Amino acid sequence: MTQQAEPGFQGRTVFISGAGSGFGLSLAWSFAGRGATVLLSARSLDAAQRACDRIRERCPGAQLYPFACDLTRPDDIRAAVEAVSAQFGTLDILVNNGSMWLPEGDFHGTSDDAIAAVIASGVTGPVLLTKHLLPLLERAPAADIVNVVSKAAEQGFLAGGPHEAFYAMKHGHAGFADILRARLKDRIIRVLSLYPPDFENTDPFGPDWGRVRDDEERRLLNAKNLIDTIHFALAQPRSCYISKIHFDGNHR
C-alpha cells in the first residue's frame, strides 16, 4: 500500500540520525510522507539505503538520501556532514535520534568499550553532529533541532531497564540540549527536547502500526503518538517555542 504525501513539511530538508531501523526509520517515513526531503543516516551506507528503499516502496517519489554516520566515530560524522554540505546548501531540521541501547545488567562485568560506545553514541555523537551541521541550519530561514532524549534523563527517574551508562548518556544529551537552547536563543533556531518513557515501536509498514496494545495489563506510548507530538511542535509558528515535552506513562 502506498502513501500519498500529506501537507506539512514540503520544501523542508530533514536530517535524522539513527534512521536505519527502529524509531528513526518510522520518523523518516513520517517526514517523507509529509513532503519533506529526508536525509537518513545509519551506521552503514547499506543500512541507510535499505531504509530509503523501504520508505520509497510506500511513498513513491519521496526525496530520500542515505548517509553513513556512526555516531561513535568522529571521522564518520565529519565525512557525513561534508557529503550533506556538498549536496545541500541548507538544512531546516536536525533530529538527534540515534543512540545505542545497553540493558541493565552486571555493571562491573560490562566492558569498558561497551560503556564508552554507549556514551559516545548519545553524547559525543549528537554534540559533534550538531556542531558540524549548525552552519547549514543557520542558513535556513527558520530551523529546528529536535533531541529525542528519554525519561531516563529526568531527575529522580530511576526505573529499572537501562544500564547505568545509558542513564549517564541520556543526562549528557539533555544537558547539551539545554545549553544549546540558551546559546541559540537569539538566532532563528528552536531546540526541542522530548523525554518519552518506554514506548511500542512497531513496524511502521505493518498492521500493528499505531495500535494501542494492552499486553502486560498496561498500555505503553506508541511510536505514532511520539511522532505526532514532534510534528505538532514543529508545525507551530515561531512565536510558539516549545522547548521540552515530558511524557507520563507506563514502563515495561
C-alpha contacts under 8 A as a table, 3 or more apart, distances in Angstrom:
res1	aa1	res2	aa2	distance
1	M	58	R	6.17
2	T	57	E	7.00
2	T	58	R	4.16
2	T	59	C	5.68
2	T	60	P	7.21
3	Q	33	G	6.65
3	Q	58	R	5.55
3	Q	59	C	5.21
3	Q	60	P	7.86
4	Q	33	G	6.62
4	Q	59	C	6.66
5	A	32	A	7.38
5	A	33	G	4.58
5	A	34	R	4.88
5	A	35	G	5.50
5	A	59	C	7.47
6	E	33	G	6.05
6	E	34	R	4.39
6	E	35	G	6.64
7	P	10	Q	6.89
7	P	34	R	5.41
7	P	35	G	6.74
8	G	34	R	5.58
8	G	35	G	6.98
8	G	235	A	7.27
9	F	12	R	5.54
9	F	31	F	7.10
9	F	34	R	5.56
9	F	35	G	5.30
9	F	36	A	4.90
10	Q	34	R	6.79
10	Q	35	G	4.39
10	Q	36	A	5.02
10	Q	37	T	7.72
11	G	35	G	7.28
11	G	36	A	6.18
11	G	37	T	7.18
12	R	35	G	7.98
12	R	36	A	5.24
12	R	37	T	6.19
12	R	91	L	7.62
12	R	92	D	5.76
12	R	93	I	7.61
13	T	36	A	5.84
13	T	37	T	4.68
13	T	38	V	5.95
13	T	39	L	7.45
13	T	90	T	7.82
13	T	91	L	5.44
13	T	92	D	5.24
13	T	93	I	6.38
14	V	31	F	7.89
14	V	36	A	6.81
14	V	37	T	6.18
14	V	38	V	4.93
14	V	39	L	5.94
14	V	91	L	6.59
14	V	92	D	6.06
14	V	93	I	4.65
14	V	94	L	5.87
14	V	95	V	7.42
15	F	38	V	6.08
15	F	39	L	4.61
15	F	40	L	6.18
15	F	41	S	7.57
15	F	91	L	7.57
15	F	93	I	6.31
15	F	94	L	4.94
15	F	95	V	6.10
16	I	19	A	5.96
16	I	24	G	6.87
16	I	28	A	6.94
16	I	38	V	7.51
16	I	39	L	6.28
16	I	40	L	5.36
16	I	41	S	6.20
16	I	94	L	6.24
16	I	95	V	4.80
16	I	96	N	6.47
16	I	97	N	6.60
16	I	98	G	7.97
17	S	24	G	7.00
17	S	40	L	6.52
17	S	41	S	4.97
17	S	42	A	6.49
17	S	69	C	7.67
17	S	95	V	6.47
17	S	96	N	5.72
17	S	97	N	5.35
17	S	98	G	4.94
18	G	21	S	7.15
18	G	24	G	5.44
18	G	25	L	7.78
18	G	40	L	7.66
18	G	41	S	5.87
18	G	42	A	5.08
18	G	43	R	7.46
18	G	97	N	5.85
18	G	98	G	3.83
18	G	99	S	6.95
19	A	22	G	7.29
19	A	23	F	7.29
19	A	24	G	3.85
19	A	25	L	4.55
19	A	26	S	7.90
19	A	27	L	7.64
19	A	28	A	6.61
19	A	40	L	5.43
19	A	41	S	5.58
19	A	42	A	5.71
19	A	48	A	6.93
19	A	51	A	7.33
19	A	97	N	7.84
19	A	98	G	7.28
20	G	24	G	6.63
20	G	25	L	5.65
20	G	40	L	7.16
20	G	41	S	6.69
20	G	42	A	4.97
20	G	43	R	7.78
20	G	47	A	5.36
20	G	48	A	4.94
20	G	50	R	7.44
20	G	51	A	5.34
21	S	24	G	5.99
21	S	25	L	4.78
21	S	26	S	7.69
21	S	51	A	6.94
22	G	25	L	5.51
22	G	26	S	6.59
22	G	201	N	6.64
22	G	203	D	7.69
23	F	26	S	5.02
23	F	27	L	6.05
23	F	201	N	6.24
23	F	223	A	6.84
24	G	27	L	5.03
24	G	28	A	6.10
24	G	97	N	6.48
24	G	98	G	7.25
25	L	28	A	5.09
25	L	29	W	6.19
25	L	51	A	6.60
26	S	29	W	5.17
26	S	30	S	6.24
26	S	203	D	7.55
26	S	204	P	5.63
26	S	223	A	7.64
27	L	30	S	5.08
27	L	31	F	6.36
27	L	227	I	6.42
28	A	31	F	5.27
28	A	32	A	6.13
28	A	38	V	6.54
28	A	40	L	7.02
29	W	32	A	5.09
29	W	33	G	6.04
29	W	55	I	5.74
29	W	204	P	7.92
30	S	33	G	5.08
30	S	34	R	6.49
30	S	227	I	7.56
31	F	34	R	5.13
31	F	35	G	6.60
31	F	36	A	5.53
31	F	37	T	7.86
31	F	38	V	6.96
32	A	35	G	5.28
32	A	36	A	5.14
32	A	37	T	6.54
32	A	38	V	6.23
32	A	55	I	7.90
32	A	59	C	7.27
32	A	62	A	5.90
32	A	63	Q	7.06
32	A	64	L	7.55
33	G	36	A	7.46
33	G	59	C	6.42
33	G	62	A	7.48
35	G	62	A	7.24
36	A	62	A	7.99
36	A	63	Q	7.18
37	T	62	A	7.33
37	T	63	Q	4.83
37	T	64	L	6.09
38	V	63	Q	6.25
38	V	64	L	4.99
38	V	65	Y	6.37
39	L	64	L	5.95
39	L	65	Y	4.79
39	L	66	P	5.99
39	L	67	F	7.09
40	L	48	A	6.06
40	L	51	A	7.87
40	L	52	C	7.46
40	L	64	L	7.20
40	L	65	Y	6.06
40	L	66	P	4.95
40	L	67	F	6.00
41	S	45	L	7.71
41	S	48	A	5.72
41	S	66	P	5.94
41	S	67	F	4.60
41	S	68	A	5.47
41	S	69	C	5.62
42	A	45	L	6.66
42	A	47	A	6.11
42	A	48	A	5.15
42	A	66	P	7.97
42	A	67	F	6.63
42	A	68	A	5.32
42	A	69	C	5.45
42	A	70	D	6.58
43	R	47	A	7.12
43	R	48	A	7.75
43	R	68	A	5.52
43	R	69	C	5.09
43	R	70	D	4.28
43	R	71	L	7.44
44	S	47	A	5.35
44	S	48	A	6.48
44	S	67	F	7.69
44	S	68	A	4.75
44	S	69	C	6.76
44	S	70	D	7.23
45	L	48	A	5.06
45	L	49	Q	6.01
45	L	66	P	6.51
45	L	67	F	5.63
45	L	68	A	4.41
45	L	69	C	7.95
46	D	49	Q	5.04
46	D	50	R	6.12
47	A	50	R	5.16
47	A	51	A	6.32
48	A	51	A	5.14
48	A	52	C	6.34
48	A	66	P	4.96
48	A	67	F	6.20
48	A	68	A	6.81
49	Q	52	C	5.01
49	Q	53	D	6.19
49	Q	65	Y	7.81
49	Q	66	P	5.32
49	Q	67	F	7.89
50	R	53	D	5.03
50	R	54	R	6.21
51	A	54	R	5.18
51	A	55	I	6.31
52	C	55	I	5.23
52	C	56	R	6.01
52	C	64	L	5.98
52	C	65	Y	7.05
52	C	66	P	6.71
53	D	56	R	5.08
53	D	57	E	6.30
54	R	57	E	5.39
54	R	58	R	7.07
55	I	58	R	5.40
55	I	59	C	5.96
55	I	62	A	7.98
56	R	59	C	4.72
56	R	60	P	5.18
56	R	61	G	6.97
56	R	62	A	6.07
56	R	64	L	7.79
57	E	60	P	6.06
59	C	62	A	5.55
67	F	80	A	6.25
67	F	83	A	7.98
68	A	76	D	7.21
68	A	80	A	6.35
69	C	73	R	7.95
69	C	76	D	5.22
69	C	77	I	5.48
69	C	79	A	7.91
69	C	80	A	5.87
70	D	73	R	5.58
70	D	76	D	5.79
70	D	77	I	6.78
70	D	121	S	7.95
71	L	74	P	7.05
71	L	76	D	7.29
71	L	77	I	6.47
71	L	98	G	7.55
71	L	99	S	7.61
71	L	120	A	7.00
71	L	121	S	4.95
71	L	122	G	7.72
71	L	124	T	7.56
71	L	125	G	4.45
71	L	126	P	7.41
72	T	117	A	6.08
72	T	120	A	5.10
72	T	121	S	4.91
72	T	124	T	7.29
72	T	125	G	6.00
73	R	76	D	5.32
73	R	77	I	6.57
73	R	125	G	7.69
74	P	77	I	5.07
74	P	78	R	6.27
74	P	125	G	7.41
74	P	128	L	7.28
75	D	78	R	5.22
75	D	79	A	6.13
76	D	79	A	5.12
76	D	80	A	6.08
77	I	80	A	5.17
77	I	81	V	6.22
77	I	125	G	7.60
77	I	128	L	7.17
77	I	129	L	6.16
78	R	81	V	5.20
78	R	82	E	6.14
78	R	129	L	7.79
78	R	132	H	7.14
79	A	82	E	5.08
79	A	83	A	6.26
80	A	83	A	5.12
80	A	84	V	6.22
81	V	84	V	4.95
81	V	85	S	5.97
81	V	129	L	7.62
81	V	132	H	6.55
81	V	133	L	6.47
82	E	85	S	5.08
82	E	86	A	6.13
83	A	86	A	5.14
83	A	87	Q	6.48
84	V	87	Q	5.31
84	V	88	F	5.81
85	S	88	F	5.23
85	S	89	G	6.06
85	S	90	T	7.64
85	S	136	L	7.41
86	A	89	G	7.39
88	F	91	L	7.33
89	G	136	L	6.60
89	G	139	R	7.86
90	T	136	L	4.48
90	T	137	L	6.13
90	T	138	E	7.88
90	T	139	R	5.64
90	T	140	A	5.82
91	L	94	L	7.46
91	L	133	L	7.91
91	L	136	L	5.17
91	L	137	L	4.88
91	L	139	R	7.42
91	L	140	A	6.19
91	L	143	A	7.41
92	D	137	L	5.83
92	D	140	A	5.76
92	D	142	A	6.85
92	D	143	A	4.65
92	D	144	D	6.38
93	I	137	L	7.32
93	I	143	A	5.71
93	I	144	D	4.81
93	I	145	I	5.77
93	I	146	V	7.43
94	L	130	T	7.79
94	L	144	D	6.44
94	L	145	I	4.80
94	L	146	V	6.11
95	V	145	I	5.94
95	V	146	V	4.62
95	V	147	N	5.98
95	V	148	V	7.44
96	N	126	P	5.96
96	N	145	I	7.49
96	N	146	V	6.05
96	N	147	N	4.86
96	N	148	V	6.17
97	N	147	N	6.35
97	N	148	V	5.13
97	N	149	V	7.75
98	G	121	S	7.15
98	G	122	G	6.93
99	S	118	V	7.05
99	S	121	S	4.86
99	S	122	G	4.71
100	M	117	A	7.73
100	M	118	V	5.29
100	M	121	S	5.99
100	M	122	G	7.01
101	W	118	V	6.95
101	W	162	P	7.59
101	W	166	F	6.83
102	L	118	V	7.14
102	L	162	P	6.13
102	L	163	H	5.47
102	L	165	A	7.54
102	L	166	F	6.20
103	P	161	G	5.85
103	P	162	P	4.52
103	P	163	H	4.82
103	P	166	F	7.98
104	E	107	F	7.84
104	E	160	G	7.08
104	E	161	G	5.18
104	E	162	P	4.73
104	E	163	H	3.96
104	E	164	E	7.11
105	G	110	T	7.82
105	G	163	H	6.52
106	D	109	G	5.07
106	D	110	T	6.19
107	F	110	T	5.42
107	F	163	H	7.57
107	F	164	E	7.25
108	H	111	S	7.99
110	T	114	A	6.80
110	T	115	I	7.12
111	S	114	A	5.28
111	S	115	I	6.50
112	D	115	I	5.20
112	D	116	A	6.07
113	D	116	A	5.08
113	D	117	A	6.02
114	A	117	A	5.15
114	A	118	V	6.25
115	I	118	V	5.30
115	I	119	I	6.36
115	I	165	A	5.88
116	A	119	I	5.34
116	A	120	A	6.01
117	A	120	A	5.04
117	A	121	S	6.02
118	V	121	S	5.23
118	V	122	G	6.56
118	V	165	A	6.85
118	V	166	F	6.66
118	V	169	M	7.03
119	I	122	G	5.49
119	I	123	V	5.76
119	I	124	T	7.19
119	I	165	A	6.63
119	I	166	F	7.05
119	I	168	A	7.27
119	I	169	M	4.81
120	A	123	V	5.36
120	A	124	T	4.69
120	A	125	G	5.83
120	A	169	M	7.88
121	S	124	T	6.34
121	S	125	G	5.09
121	S	126	P	7.49
122	G	125	G	5.84
122	G	126	P	6.22
122	G	169	M	5.68
122	G	170	K	6.72
122	G	172	G	7.83
122	G	173	H	6.30
123	V	126	P	5.61
123	V	127	V	6.15
123	V	169	M	5.98
123	V	170	K	7.56
123	V	172	G	5.83
123	V	173	H	5.22
123	V	176	F	7.91
124	T	127	V	5.18
124	T	128	L	6.06
125	G	128	L	5.40
125	G	129	L	5.95
126	P	129	L	5.02
126	P	130	T	5.86
126	P	173	H	7.51
127	V	130	T	5.32
127	V	131	K	6.06
127	V	176	F	7.28
128	L	131	K	4.94
128	L	132	H	6.16
129	L	132	H	5.41
129	L	133	L	6.05
130	T	133	L	5.14
130	T	134	L	5.67
131	K	134	L	5.43
132	H	135	P	6.93
133	L	136	L	5.48
133	L	137	L	6.48
134	L	137	L	4.95
134	L	138	E	6.07
135	P	138	E	5.09
135	P	139	R	6.59
136	L	139	R	5.32
136	L	140	A	7.00
137	L	140	A	5.42
137	L	143	A	5.78
137	L	144	D	7.81
137	L	189	I	7.64
138	E	141	P	7.78
138	E	143	A	7.23
138	E	188	I	7.65
138	E	189	I	7.47
140	A	143	A	5.88
141	P	188	I	7.30
142	A	188	I	5.30
142	A	189	I	6.08
143	A	188	I	6.41
143	A	189	I	4.71
143	A	190	R	6.49
144	D	189	I	5.30
144	D	190	R	4.75
144	D	191	V	5.92
144	D	192	L	7.50
144	D	234	L	7.53
145	I	189	I	7.23
145	I	190	R	6.20
145	I	191	V	4.79
145	I	192	L	6.19
146	V	191	V	6.01
146	V	192	L	4.83
146	V	193	S	5.97
146	V	194	L	7.82
147	N	177	A	7.13
147	N	191	V	7.65
147	N	192	L	6.07
147	N	193	S	4.65
147	N	194	L	6.26
148	V	193	S	6.11
148	V	194	L	5.20
148	V	195	Y	6.89
148	V	196	P	7.99
149	V	153	A	7.05
149	V	170	K	6.05
149	V	173	H	6.66
149	V	174	A	6.40
149	V	193	S	6.42
149	V	194	L	5.57
149	V	195	Y	5.30
149	V	196	P	7.32
150	S	153	A	5.65
150	S	154	E	7.73
150	S	170	K	6.49
150	S	194	L	6.80
150	S	195	Y	4.20
150	S	196	P	5.10
150	S	197	P	6.33
151	K	154	E	5.43
151	K	157	F	7.09
151	K	195	Y	4.61
151	K	196	P	5.26
151	K	197	P	5.08
151	K	246	H	7.47
151	K	247	F	7.63
152	A	157	F	5.98
152	A	158	L	7.14
152	A	159	A	7.84
152	A	167	Y	5.74
152	A	170	K	6.57
152	A	171	H	7.52
152	A	195	Y	7.80
152	A	197	P	7.63
153	A	157	F	7.38
153	A	167	Y	6.45
153	A	168	A	7.96
153	A	170	K	5.17
153	A	171	H	4.56
153	A	174	A	6.56
153	A	195	Y	7.41
154	E	157	F	5.60
154	E	171	H	7.59
154	E	195	Y	7.73
161	G	252	R	7.97
162	P	166	F	5.92
162	P	167	Y	6.86
163	H	166	F	5.15
163	H	167	Y	6.64
164	E	167	Y	5.23
164	E	168	A	6.38
165	A	168	A	5.00
165	A	169	M	6.06
166	F	169	M	5.01
166	F	170	K	6.21
167	Y	170	K	5.30
167	Y	171	H	6.25
168	A	171	H	5.27
168	A	172	G	6.24
169	M	172	G	5.09
169	M	173	H	6.30
170	K	173	H	5.00
170	K	174	A	6.17
171	H	174	A	5.09
171	H	175	G	6.16
172	G	175	G	5.15
172	G	176	F	6.20
173	H	176	F	5.15
173	H	177	A	6.27
174	A	177	A	5.16
174	A	178	D	6.29
174	A	193	S	7.40
175	G	178	D	5.10
175	G	179	I	6.42
176	F	179	I	5.43
176	F	180	L	6.03
177	A	180	L	5.02
177	A	181	R	6.05
177	A	191	V	7.02
177	A	192	L	7.87
177	A	193	S	6.93
178	D	181	R	5.20
178	D	182	A	6.49
179	I	182	A	5.09
179	I	183	R	6.14
180	L	183	R	5.10
180	L	184	L	6.03
180	L	191	V	7.38
181	R	184	L	5.30
181	R	185	K	5.98
181	R	190	R	7.09
181	R	191	V	5.36
182	A	185	K	5.32
183	R	186	D	7.57
184	L	187	R	5.31
184	L	188	I	7.73
184	L	189	I	6.42
184	L	190	R	7.61
185	K	188	I	7.59
185	K	189	I	7.30
185	K	190	R	7.54
190	R	241	Y	6.87
190	R	243	S	7.52
191	V	243	S	6.08
192	L	242	I	6.46
192	L	243	S	4.59
192	L	244	K	5.62
192	L	245	I	7.82
193	S	243	S	6.26
193	S	244	K	4.79
193	S	245	I	6.41
194	L	244	K	5.84
194	L	245	I	4.90
194	L	246	H	6.20
195	Y	244	K	7.76
195	Y	245	I	6.20
195	Y	246	H	4.91
195	Y	247	F	6.27
196	P	199	F	7.44
196	P	226	L	7.70
196	P	246	H	6.50
196	P	247	F	5.41
196	P	248	D	7.83
197	P	221	L	7.53
197	P	247	F	6.66
197	P	248	D	7.13
197	P	249	G	6.31
197	P	250	N	7.21
197	P	251	H	6.65
198	D	220	L	6.77
198	D	221	L	6.96
198	D	249	G	7.89
198	D	250	N	7.15
198	D	251	H	5.35
198	D	252	R	6.82
199	F	220	L	5.33
199	F	221	L	4.55
199	F	222	N	4.97
199	F	223	A	6.43
199	F	251	H	7.87
200	E	220	L	6.24
200	E	221	L	6.16
200	E	222	N	4.44
200	E	223	A	5.99
201	N	222	N	6.10
201	N	223	A	5.11
202	T	206	G	7.47
202	T	208	D	6.47
202	T	209	W	5.73
202	T	210	G	7.82
202	T	222	N	7.88
202	T	223	A	7.32
203	D	206	G	5.18
203	D	208	D	7.30
203	D	209	W	6.19
204	P	208	D	7.94
204	P	209	W	5.20
205	F	209	W	6.91
206	G	209	W	5.84
208	D	211	R	5.34
209	W	224	K	7.37
210	G	222	N	6.35
210	G	223	A	7.00
210	G	224	K	5.28
210	G	225	N	7.43
211	R	222	N	7.63
212	V	219	R	6.91
212	V	220	L	7.54
212	V	221	L	7.91
212	V	222	N	7.10
213	R	219	R	5.98
213	R	220	L	7.24
214	D	217	E	5.52
214	D	218	R	5.42
214	D	219	R	5.17
214	D	220	L	7.97
215	D	218	R	6.20
215	D	219	R	7.12
218	R	250	N	6.82
219	R	250	N	6.56
220	L	249	G	6.67
220	L	250	N	5.68
220	L	251	H	6.85
221	L	225	N	6.69
221	L	226	L	7.55
221	L	249	G	6.81
221	L	250	N	7.74
222	N	225	N	5.49
222	N	226	L	6.69
223	A	226	L	5.10
223	A	227	I	6.13
224	K	227	I	5.04
224	K	228	D	6.01
225	N	228	D	5.18
225	N	229	T	6.24
226	L	229	T	5.08
226	L	230	I	6.41
227	I	230	I	5.09
227	I	231	H	6.25
228	D	231	H	5.12
228	D	232	F	6.08
229	T	232	F	5.06
229	T	233	A	6.30
230	I	233	A	5.26
230	I	234	L	6.25
231	H	234	L	5.19
231	H	235	A	6.02
232	F	235	A	5.21
232	F	236	Q	6.71
233	A	236	Q	5.64
233	A	242	I	6.35
236	Q	239	S	7.86
236	Q	240	C	5.88
236	Q	241	Y	7.74
237	P	240	C	5.46
237	P	241	Y	7.88
238	R	241	Y	6.21
242	I	245	I	7.59
